[in-house]
Amino acid sequence: MSNSQSILTINQHPGDSTTVTITGEKFKGDGYYGRSDGLHSVQYTYSGITGVISIQGTLVTAPVEADWFDVHTYTATAETASKIASFTGNYVWVRAKVVYTDGTINSITLNH
């Protein structure tokens, strides 16, 4: 069985060059379902973004902020694209975090 979920929807930077941080909600990863392969993939779609897109995971069933860690990061400079990345781990929860100074995140989709 495979799941596909939008884990972050459209977020547009106000255009004033300030640093904005967006942390998405948690979504169930492979570890939540007890799957053994741990394979996840994400698709980032964005326009004009300057910043860092991170996918974070946790092995804890009821995580607090300190339990999250980066499992994949991508840095963009004034870039418009749609990118796909894969990572492996039996993460119970997965979320997106974006720290950026310009541009628009159109969507981040998680597949596992």
Secondary structure as GFF3:
##gff-version 3
##sequence-region A 1 112
A	DSSP	beta_strand	4	8	.	.	.	ID=ss1
A	DSSP	beta_strand	11	12	.	.	.	ID=ss2
A	DSSP	beta_strand	20	23	.	.	.	ID=ss3
A	DSSP	beta_strand	27	28	.	.	.	ID=ss4
A	DSSP	alpha_helix	30	33	.	.	.	ID=ss5
A	DSSP	beta_strand	39	58	.	.	.	ID=ss6
A	DSSP	three_ten_helix	65	67	.	.	.	ID=ss7
A	DSSP	beta_strand	69	88	.	.	.	ID=ss8
A	DSSP	beta_strand	93	111	.	.	.	ID=ss9
###
